[in-house]
Amino acid sequence: MQIILISDRLAKARSVTLSLGHLVASAFPMGLVIVASTAGVYWLTLRYASEV
């Protein structure tokens, strides 16, 4: 996967190549963030359910 960066400051366009390893390495932490966020919302819901 190639990402092309275009900036007013640069004289030419730059490209960044992402490999499958990069995508897997970034998907794993994002998955952990989603699981942690879901667990946090679940905990808050159960913690304050009796007060609502």
Buried (B, 14 or more C-beta within 10 A) or exposed (E): EEEEEEEEEEEEEEEEEEEEEEEEEEEEEEEEEEEEEEEEEEEEEEEEEEEE
